[in-house]
Amino acid sequence: MMKTPKRASRRSMYASGFGSLASAVCLSAAPFDQAEAQTLPDTASPTTSASTDTAAADGAPPRAAATARALPPAQHKGGRAGGFQNIRSNDSFPRPAAADAPWQERAKHVALTGDGRIWVTFSGEERMLMQAFDRPSIGVAPTNSVLSYQFRHQYGADLHLGENLRVFGQIVSGQVTGDNYKSPIFGRQQNAAELGQAFVEYSHAVEGGRAGVIVGRQQTHLGSGPLVSAQAIHNIQRNFDGVRAYYAAKTFRFDAFAYRPLIHERGAFDDTTDDTTAIWGAYAAFALPRTTDTALNFDAYYVGYRDEESPLLRTTSIADSNFFGVRLHGQAYGAQIDTNWILQTGDVGPREIEAWSMISSLRYVVPDAPRNLTLSLVSDVASGGSREGDVIRTFDPLYGVQRHANFANSLGFTNFVDVGGGFSFDLTEKLEIGASLRAFWRYSIEDGYALGYSTAVNNRKTDARFIGVMPGLNARYALDKHVSLQGSISPLLTSDGYKAVGQDDMQSYQMELLYIW
């Protein structure tokens, strides 16, 4: 008899309503929004960085001939929300604003001593996310249309005690309501109030760079986020208890970490460390030699993962996974590229794991084109396989960023192949419009492990490999760096093979209203 786990499994969290939608609500025109721009050097710690972008003002990538050999300042910082980082501890404001600046600017650097060596930054966020899905069937059973309103309230303080020591704390609360929202609602969507982050960081200048250690509850985004990210679509962003050490120089960076995820309850300040699950690893990043046409960076990383209560084999088993990845990213001949290759090995109970994935994107700002016209391409592969035999070939994305919109997880980042493209442009100074088209196939038509439940990628009612195409339209209006409104429409037009087993076309609508400071 299967043991009842004492915490909601990570896979069931993916299945809870809209858990693994793209980490940014702007869905389709920029489907790989986590790509990092190659801009100016930055040797700061992962929690200390410039607060404003240093890319060219018109949005075009900097010319390779003028780019110094240096890692991008966006390394390990994740996506942005308005004019700030999604992971608020990655913002930094080392200088005070002018005395007559708006209060939001003055709150970013409040001196607590006369010499200015001790100071504090305050931050806040109010977010409303509306999601509507019309999902008649996923080939398993009819389902109702779903409408949800999700609310995030997040406030933090960043205390700097001189140049080397800082203490960061953040409180977050989330609520969700609507029609036919999937129940029970898990703790990363509905949570009275919790410590989102609470850590101490000590850093010091060492050998032309900076070395440091971060201890406590923290959010992490490694590289472009294929395995570890904050998953910002949730009301309560992904966080961990543990330690992270780093050394950051101009052309090289090394990070090592050991974490345990949290068990998210719905009451106030009752989240606890999950002592049955652990994740650890190391990540090295190098700025490659520059040429007149290229400014590329190479990363190599390892992530280990252990789950002592894995439900993957339909009984409680111990799962051990090892992920070996490399990443090539930066500027090449005017385009911004970002590609990850990941090999997964290990075992779940008596079965071995042999799985892999490839995640790639390309972004190109058309020179001299009006309205900052930008073209994008994306292609992803995540392996899958049958339950027959002794080898598991279904890739596990761990805590990674989802690279595409989905419909209550009828698509997930495993056992699939996709390819697509899109464009975006500035209709006005404050309004950006985009469109895209993506196509999805199953990697294996016999997959039995994908996300642990019946989805479009492991549906046993059809032998069709082609799932369908997803056109998308999105718009984002930014009043300023604090207030923005964005929305998207992303239908999934299912293939004839899936229609034959009852999966009709699906509709998805999203809108986000954000106030952040």
N, C-alpha and C positions, 0 to 999 in steps of 0.2 A: 504493500500500500504506500502511495506517495506521501512523503512527509510534508506537512503544511509549513511553508517557510514563514519565518517570523517577520519578514519584511517583504514588501512588494518587489517582485523581481524587476531587474532593469528592463527586461523584454516586455513585461506587462505594462511598464510605464510608457513604452513606445506606443502601446495599443490604447492608451487612455485618451480617447477623443482626438486631440490634435497635437499630441506630444512631439512628433518629429517633423513638423513642418519646417520649412526653411527658416534659418535663424533670423533672417530679416524678412519683414512682411512684404517688401518690394520683391516680388516673386520671380518674374520671368525675364525681364529685359537684362537683368544682371544676375544670372543664376549662380554665379560663383562670387558673391559679394565679399567673400573672405580673402580674396586675392590681395596681396600686399604690394603697395607701390614702392618702386625703387626711388628713393628721394635722397635726402641729405644724411650725412653720418649722424649716428646717435649711439653713444656708449652708455646710456643710462640703464638702470636696472629694469626688470620687467614691470615694476610698479612706479617708475619715475621716468617721465618722458615729456617732450614738448607738447603743449596743449593744442597747438594748431598744426594743420597740415603744412608741409613744406614743398609740396608738388607745385608745378607751374600753375599760375593763377587761372589760366584758361582751361585747366583740366588735362592738357596734353602732357604726355610723358616727357621728362627731361631728355635733352639730347645726350647720347652716349658719350660724345667727345667732352662734354662738360661735367660728367659724372665722376666723382672720385670713387676709388675702390673702398666701399664701405657697405656693411649690412644695412638693410632698410630699417628705419626707425619703427616701422609697424611690426617688426618681428615679434611674434608671440603675443600680440595685443588683441587680436580678434577684430570684430566688426565695430562699426560706429553707429551711434544713435544721435541724430542731430549733429551738433558740433562737438560731441564728446564720445568717449569710448563706452561700448556696452559694459565692459568690466570697468567699473568706476575707479577702482584702485589703480588702473593703468593711466589715469589722467594725472597731470602734475602742473602746478602753477607756482614756480619758484619766485616770481616777482609780484608785488602787490599791484592792483589796478589803481588808476588815477582816483583821486578823492571825489571827483564828480561823476565817476562811472556808475552805471546801474548797480543796484544792490547785489544782483546775481554775480557780477564781476568782482565786486569788493569782497564777497563771501568766499572767493576762491583763494584768497591769501590774507588771513587775519593775523597780524603780528601780535604775539603774546608777551614779548619782552622788548625793551627799548633798543637793543642791538639787532633785533630782527632774526636772531638765530633760532628762536622757537616760534613756530607759527602753525596755523591749522587751516585746512581747507574743508569747506562744507559742500555737500552735494545733495541733489534731490531729483526725483523722477516720479511723474504721474503718467501712467499709460493706460489707455483703453483700447483693447483689441477685439473687434467684431469678426467672427468667422461664421460663414453660412455654407453648408454642404447639402447638396441634393444627390444622394447616393442610392439610387433605386435598388441596386444589388451589387455584390462583388462575386457573383457566381455561386454564392453559398446560401443566402437567405435574404429576402427583402428587408430593407431597413428604412426608417423614416428620415425625412429631412431633419437637419440639425442646425440650430442657430445658437451661438454662444456669445456672451459679452464677458470679456476677461479684463480684470483690473489689477494693476501692479502699483504699489506705493513703496518707494524705496528711498532711504535717506542715509547719508553717511558722513563721517568726519575722519580726516586724515591729519594726524598730529605729527609734526616734524620736530624732533628734539635735537637740533643741530644738524650737521651735514650727514651723519652716519646712521641715525636711529629714527625710525618712524613707527607709529602705531595706527592701524587702520581699523575702523569699525563701521558696520553697515547693518541697518535693520530693514527688513522687507516684509511686506504683507501682500496677500493675493486673494482675490475673490473671483468666482465665476457663476454666471447665471444664464438662463436662456431656455429654449424649447428643445426637448429631446436630447439634452446633453448627456453624454455617456456617464453612467453612474456605476460604482461609487467614484466620486471625484478624488483624485489622489493629491497628496500633500504638496506637490510642486505647482498645483493650480489653485487649490483652496487651502490657505494657511493664515491663521490669525495674526501672528507676528513671529519672526524668527531672526536670528543672527545670520544674515547672508554671508558676511565676512567678519572675521575678528582675528587679526594677526599682528605679529611684531616682525619688523624687518631690520636687520643690521647689515650695512654695506660699508666698504672701504675701498679707496683707490689702491690698486695693486698692478704693478708692471704694465703701465700704459692702459689699463682698463679698470673695471670695477668688479669686485667680488662681493657676494652677499648671501644671506640665508633668510628665508621667510618661514616662520613657524606659526601654525594655527589654522583657522578656518579660512579658506581662500578659494577664489575662482581662477581657473587656468585655461589658457587657449594655446595649444602647441602648434606652431607653424600655421598652416591654413585650416587646422582643426579636423583632420580626417579621423582621429581617434580620441582626442581630448579637447573639449570645448565647453563653454558656459551654456550652450543651448539656450540662447536668449529669448526664444519664442515663448518659453514657459513664463508664468508669473514669477515663480521662484527659480532663479537661474541655477544651473548645476554648480555645486560647490563640494569641497573636499576638506577633510581634516588631515593635516600632515605637515610635511616639511619639503621645502624646495631650496636648493642651492644653485648658484649661478656664477659664471664669470663672463663679463661682456666687455669686449674690446671693439676697436673700429672695424676690423675685418674678420673677427672670430667671436663666436659665442658658444658657451656650453652650459646646459642646464641638466640637473639631476633631481628627481623627485620621488617621494614615497607617500602615497595617499590612501585613505579609506573614504569611500563615499558616505553620504548621510542617509539615514532612514527618515523620510519626510512625513511627519504626522500633521494633523490638521489643527491642533491646538496651539496655544501660545508658548513659545520657547520650549518646545518638547521634542525637537529634532535631535536625534542621537547618531553617534558613529556606528556604521555597519561593521561589526567585527567579524563577519563571515566573508567579506569581499575586500580585496586589496588591489591596488594598481601602483606600479612603480616603473621607472625608466630613466633614460638619458637621451639628450637631444643636442647635437652639434651642428652649427651653422657656419658656413664659410663664404666670404665674398670672393668670387673668382676674379682672376685678372681681367681688367676691362680692355675692350677694343673700341674702335670708333663706332661700331655698330651694335655692340653687346655690353650689357651690364648685368651679368647673371650671378646667381648665388646657388650654392649646393648645400643641402642639409642631409644628414644621416641620423636616424633615430631608432631607438628600441623601446618598446613598451611591453611590460609583463602584466598579466592579469590573472587573478585567482578568485573563483567563486566556489565556496564550500557548499552551497545549496543551489546548484544549477538545476533548473527543470528541463533542460534541453532534451534529455533522453526519456522524458515523461516519467521520470522517477528522480528523486534527489541524488545528485552526483557531484563529485568534485571536478571542476573545470579549471584547467591550467592552459593559458594561451601565451604565446610569444609572437610579437609583431615586429618585423624588421622592415624599415621603410627608408626610402630616399626621396628627395624632393629637389627639383630644379625650378627656379623661379627668378623673375626679374625682367629686364628689357632686352629684346632682340629685334633688330631691324625695325624699330618703331612700334613694336607690339609688346604688350605685357603678357607673359606666359607664366603658368603655374601648373606643374605636373607632379603627382605623387605616385609611386609604385610601392605597394605594401604586400609582404608575404606573411601569412599567419600559419604558425605551427602550434603543436601542443596536444592535449588530449582531454576528453570528457569521459570519465569513467574508463571503460576498456577501449574506447574508440579514439583513434588518432585524428588530428586535424591537419588538413592540407588545403589551405584556401588562399585567395589573393584578391587584390583589387587594384585598379588604376583610376586615378581621378585627374582630369586635365582640363584646363581652360585657357582661353586666349582672349585678350581684349585689345582693341585697336582704335585709337582716337584718330579719325580721318584728318590728315593735315589740310589746313585751309578750308575745311568744310564749314558751312554755317551752323550755328546753334550747337556747337560742341558735339557733333555727330560721332557716336561711338558704336562700333560693331563688336560682337562677341560670339565666340564659339565655345562649346563645351562637349566633352565626351567622357563617360564613366563606364567602368565595368566592375562588377562585384560578383565573385564566383558563387555557384550553388551546386547542389548535388542531392542524390537520392538518400533515403534512409537505409537502403539496402547496402550491405557491406560493412566493413570495419573502419572506413575512413569518412570523416565529416569534411565536406568540401564547400560548405556554406560560409561565406565571409561574415564576420561579426564586426560591426562598426564601433563597438564599445560606446563611448560617450561623445561621438563625433558629430559634427555639423551635418545635417541633412542637406543634400545638394539640390533638391528639387521639391516643389510643392507636392503634397499627397492628399489623399482623401480618407481621413480617419485611418491612415496606414494601409489602404488598399495597395499602395506602393510603399516600399521601404528600401533603405540602402543596403540591399543584399539580394543575391541571385537575379541580377538584371544587367542589361546593357542599355545605355541611352546615348543619343547624339542630338545636338540641336544648335541653334544660333538665335541671335536677336540683335536689336539695335535700340539705342536710346538717344534722345536729343533734348535740348533745353527749349521748350516752347516759349518761355519767358525767362527772365532772370531768376524767378523763384519757382517755376513749374517745370518739372522734368517728366517726359512721356517716354514710354518704352513698349516694345512688343517682342515676342519671341515665338518659336515653334520647336518642340522637342518630341522625339519619338522614343518609345520604350519597348524592349523585348525581354523575355526571360532568358537568363543564361542557361538554365537547365529546366526542361519541362517536367522533370521528376523530383524537383526539390522537395524535401520533407522537413527542413529545419528553419526556413526563412521566418524570422521573428517569432517562431514558436507557435503560430496559429495560422489559420487559413487566410491568405491574402491573394492579391492578384498575381504575385510572383510564385506562389506554390499551390495554385488552384489545381486540384486533381480532377475536376470535371471536364477539362479541355486539354487537348494536346497542342493547342495553338501556342506558338512561341511569341508572336507579335501581340503586345498588349494594347497599344494604341498611340495616338499622338495628343500632345497637349499644347494648344496655342495659348498665348497669354497676352494680356494687356495690363499695364500698370501705370500709375501716375503718382507723383510725389510733389506736394507743395510745401515749401519751407518758408514760413514767414520770416524766421531768423534762425540762429543756431539753437534756440530754445524751443520753438514751437513748430511742429510739422504735422501734416496730414497726408497719409498715403493709402492707396487702395489698389486692388488688383482683381482681375477676373481670369480664372484659369480652368476651363473645362477640360475634361479628359474624354476624348472621342475614342471609344473603345473599338477594337478590331472585330471583324466578322466572327472570328473564332470565339471571342468572349461573349459577343451578343448571342451566339447560339446556345450558351449555357445560362443566359439570363442577366448578364451584366450590360445594362444600358449605359449610354453616355452619362457622365457625372459632371456636376457643376460645382464650382468653388468661388466664393466671393469673400474678400477680406478687406478690412479697413482698420487703420491704426491712427489714433490721435495721441500725440506725444507732447508732453511738456517736461523738459529736462534742463537742469542747471548745475 
